[in-house]
Amino acid sequence: MALAMKAEVVRFVADGKSDREILDYYKGHYGARILVEPEGAKWWWMHVVPVIMLAVGLAVAVLVLRRWLRPLPAS
């Protein structure tokens, strides 16, 4: 299947089709699942949100550890 698709892409390029036209053809034929990397909002959710959540989790962990390791005041 991959070899057939590769041959199609070569033919599309030889016919002068743009990248967008080729992507639109495959998305229309197979659906958005054909793309290795999603476009638009799905890309943002897959790449940006996990990094933000990791940073927030790390910040919370640092704050909790600092509080636990802080010496107790002398009474």
Beta strands, then each sheet from edge to edge (+ up, - down):
end
